[in-house]
Amino acid sequence: MSERKISWRQIEKLCTDIGRQVNFQRSASYHGEGGNGAHHIVGLARGGLIPATMLSNYLGVRTVISHGYHSYDEGARIRDYRNPHGTMYQDGVYDLRKGLMGSNILIVDDLCDEGVTMAGMVDRLKSKFHEGVINIKTAALFCKNKSVFVPDYVGEHCSNDEWLVFPWEAISSFPS
């Protein structure tokens, strides 16, 4: 597997591209009555937090909720198949349920590899709300070709044999 380092400039470009996609696609199913896109953004920790913040600024969305979930063994760079659904370590669904009924939610992550994390979050939200109470869209900076879940908004589709290293993961390996 080849390693590909992603620069901050690339992150900015991908976030801008996704922001334009969100603004361009003004479908009634997402934008609804009186809505202009996402009302709230859920950033999937850890990789989705920075893109979620950048998108919130681009889209003018004030509410960004962190949801902690991971499906990789950090040291081995592989999925932990003993726990195929990942580990939830901080649950933002409670915050969403407190007062965000009838809202448009944008779930953001840095990478949709196999689709487990994103699909799991979508399923979790749908299971906690009655049909039609919230509208969910998803976004990822990168989506691998093998992913069984393809987000609504993707910055770049990429090869399955690339290991992406984001600037927030390996600060020492990037020039200052």
Stockholm file with secondary structure:
# STOCKHOLM 1.0

chainA/1-176         MSERKISWRQIEKLCTDIGRQVNFQRSASYHGEGGNGAHHIVGLARGGLIPATMLSNYLGVRTVISHGYHSYDEGARIRDYRNPHGTMYQDGVYDLRKGLMGSNILIVDDLCDEGVTMAGMVDRLKSKFHEGVINIKTAALFCKNKSVFVPDYVGEHCSNDEWLVFPWEAISSFPS
#=GR chainA/1-176 SS CEEEECCHHHHHHHHHHHHHHHHHCCCHHHHTTTCCSCSEEEEEETTTHHHHHHHHHHHTCCEEEEEEEECEETTTTEECTTSTTCEEEECCHHHHHTTCTTCEEEEEEEEESSSHHHHHHHHHHHHHSCTTSSEEEEEEEEEETTCSSCCSEEEEEECTTEEEECTTTCGGGSCC
#=GC SS_cons         CEEEECCHHHHHHHHHHHHHHHHHCCCHHHHTTTCCSCSEEEEEETTTHHHHHHHHHHHTCCEEEEEEEECEETTTTEECTTSTTCEEEECCHHHHHTTCTTCEEEEEEEEESSSHHHHHHHHHHHHHSCTTSSEEEEEEEEEETTCSSCCSEEEEEECTTEEEECTTTCGGGSCC
//
